[in-house]
């Protein structure tokens, strides 16, 4: 089936189709678990807030450097669930990139293998909604690395805190500078504390806090149904 026609399938239909095609392993285990009901509320679900640090913005030519994640269960952040993995990538890191993510060559050499890190993330994601800030990066990189490891680009049920903020401002008819959608800028608008940015775990936690602050803007709060919040799979 061509990607154009696959885009018309529901998330569940895409999951079932991908499950039939993928070999044994963590991706198959991820795909074996049904996606959450779109009519479920935030308070009824577990979300996994995820952030990637990468060597660049192109998933076809750049690499994953680190993965951070933390759960939101029943509308509460579970600090004990936090996970941060630095990945042993190939090649020497560029100095201008190191300035941003502050992962050195020596640190990445002590990291874990890409497949180990991705498999751990997939198992943690099974049956959950993936929460990110700017979905394009995490979606492209995770789908690409799954294709490289397993030969399948899986569907992902995702909520994007950037898109939630943009939707809120668009509905209000407000004029805005696009820079306000940076993670730190949006956090400041909710008077949330500043964290050291471009650390995958810090940003995953920062995104989870921003999400709960954004949800409070909805009439139903954590009783909001996820179908109102999801971006495309």
C-alpha positions in Angstrom: 0.0 0.0 0.0 1.3 3.4 -1.0 1.9 5.9 1.9 -0.7 8.2 0.3 -3.5 5.6 0.7 -2.1 4.5 4.1 -2.7 8.0 5.4 -6.5 7.4 5.1 -6.3 4.5 7.5 -7.0 5.1 11.2 -4.2 4.8 13.7 -5.5 1.3 14.8 -5.7 0.1 11.2 -2.1 1.3 10.5 -1.0 -0.4 13.8 -2.5 -3.7 12.8 -1.1 -3.5 9.3 2.4 -2.7 10.5 2.2 -5.5 13.1 1.7 -8.1 10.4 4.8 -6.9 8.5 7.3 -6.4 11.3 9.8 -9.1 12.5 10.0 -10.3 16.1 11.4 -7.8 18.5 10.6 -4.7 20.5 8.8 -3.0 17.6 6.5 -5.9 17.2 5.8 -5.9 20.9 5.0 -2.1 20.7 2.6 -2.8 17.8 1.0 -5.7 19.5 -0.7 -3.4 22.0 -3.8 -1.4 20.8 -3.6 2.3 20.8 -5.6 4.1 23.5 -9.3 4.9 22.8 -9.5 8.4 21.3 -12.5 9.1 23.6 -10.5 8.4 26.7 -9.6 11.4 28.8 -6.1 12.5 30.0 -7.0 11.4 33.5 -7.7 7.8 32.2 -4.4 7.4 30.3 -0.7 7.1 30.6 1.3 9.4 28.3 5.0 9.2 27.7 6.7 12.6 27.3 9.7 12.1 25.0 12.6 14.2 23.7 15.5 13.5 21.3 18.8 15.1 21.0 20.3 14.6 17.5 23.3 15.5 15.4 21.1 17.5 13.1 17.5 18.0 11.8 17.4 15.5 8.9 16.4 12.0 10.0 17.8 10.5 6.8 21.4 11.8 7.3 21.7 12.6 11.0 21.8 10.5 14.1 20.0 10.1 17.4 22.3 11.2 20.3 20.1 10.8 23.3 16.6 9.9 24.4 14.8 11.2 27.5 11.3 10.2 28.7 9.0 10.4 31.6 5.4 9.2 32.2 2.3 11.2 32.9 -0.2 8.9 34.5 -3.7 10.0 35.4 -2.7 13.6 34.9 0.3 13.4 37.2 4.0 13.3 36.3 5.8 10.2 37.6 9.3 11.2 38.3 10.3 7.6 39.2 9.6 6.7 35.6 12.2 9.0 34.1 14.8 7.6 31.7 17.8 9.1 30.0 20.0 7.3 27.5 23.0 8.6 25.6 23.6 6.7 22.4 26.9 5.4 21.1 26.7 7.1 17.6 29.2 6.7 14.8 31.7 9.4 13.8 33.0 12.4 15.6 30.6 15.1 16.8 30.8 18.6 15.3 31.8 21.3 17.7 28.9 23.6 16.9 26.5 20.7 17.6 28.2 19.9 20.9 27.7 23.5 22.1 23.9 22.9 21.8 23.4 19.4 23.4 26.7 19.4 25.4 27.2 15.7 24.8 30.9 15.1 24.1 32.6 12.4 22.0 33.8 10.7 25.2 30.3 10.6 26.7 28.8 9.1 23.6 31.5 6.5 23.4 30.3 5.3 26.8 26.7 5.3 25.6 24.5 2.4 24.8 23.8 0.9 21.4 21.1 2.6 19.2 19.0 -0.6 19.0 19.1 -1.0 22.8 17.9 2.6 23.4 15.2 2.5 20.7 13.9 -0.9 21.9 13.7 0.4 25.4 11.7 3.4 24.2 9.3 1.3 22.1 8.5 -1.0 25.0 7.9 2.0 27.2 5.6 3.5 24.6 3.4 0.4 24.1 -0.2 1.3 24.7 0.6 5.0 25.5 0.3 8.3 23.8 3.6 9.9 22.9 3.9 13.5 24.1 6.4 15.8 22.5 7.2 19.4 21.7 7.4 19.9 17.9 6.3 16.5 16.7 8.1 16.7 13.4 11.5 15.8 14.9 10.6 12.9 17.1 8.2 11.4 14.6 10.7 11.5 11.7 13.6 10.2 13.7 11.8 7.4 15.5 10.0 6.2 12.3 13.3 6.4 10.3 15.3 4.5 12.9 12.6 1.9 13.2 12.8 1.5 9.4 16.5 1.0 9.6 16.3 -1.5 12.4 13.1 -3.3 11.6 12.1 -2.4 8.0 8.9 -0.7 9.1 7.9 2.9 9.9 5.4 2.5 12.7 2.3 4.7 13.3 2.6 6.8 16.5 -0.2 8.3 18.5 1.1 11.7 19.4 0.2 15.0 21.2 2.4 18.0 20.4 2.5 20.8 23.0 3.6 23.3 20.3 0.5 22.6 18.2 -1.7 22.9 21.2 -0.3 26.3 21.9 -0.7 27.4 18.3 -4.2 26.1 18.1 -5.1 28.1 21.2 -3.7 31.3 19.8 -5.2 30.7 16.4 -8.6 30.3 17.8 -8.2 33.5 19.8 -7.2 35.3 16.6 -4.0 36.6 18.1 -1.0 37.9 16.2 2.2 36.4 17.3 5.9 36.0 16.7 6.7 32.3 15.8 9.5 32.4 18.4 7.0 32.3 21.2 6.4 28.6 20.4 9.9 27.6 21.7 9.6 25.3 24.6 11.2 27.7 27.0 9.2 30.7 25.7 5.9 28.8 26.2 7.0 27.7 29.7 7.7 31.3 30.6 4.2 32.3 29.5 2.8 29.9 32.1 5.4 31.1 34.7 7.0 27.7 34.8 10.6 27.5 36.0 13.6 27.6 33.6 15.5 24.3 33.1 18.8 23.7 31.3 17.6 23.2 27.7 18.8 20.6 25.1 19.1 17.8 27.6 16.7 15.1 26.5 15.4 14.2 30.0 15.2 17.9 31.1 13.2 18.7 27.9 10.9 15.7 28.3 10.1 16.8 31.9 9.7 20.4 30.7 7.3 19.3 28.0 5.3 17.2 30.5 4.9 20.2 32.8 4.0 22.5 29.9 1.4 20.0 28.7 -0.4 19.9 32.1 -0.3 23.8 32.2 -1.8 23.9 28.7 -4.5 21.3 29.6 -5.6 23.6 32.4 -6.7 26.1 29.7 -9.2 23.6 28.5 -12.7 23.7 30.1 -12.5 20.0 31.1 -8.9 20.0 32.2 -7.5 16.5 32.7 -11.0 15.2 31.7 -10.3 16.5 28.1 -10.6 13.7 25.6 -7.4 12.9 23.7 -9.2 13.1 20.3 -9.2 16.9 20.8 -5.4 16.9 21.3 -3.9 14.4 18.9 -1.8 15.3 15.9 -1.6 13.0 12.9 0.0 9.5 13.3 
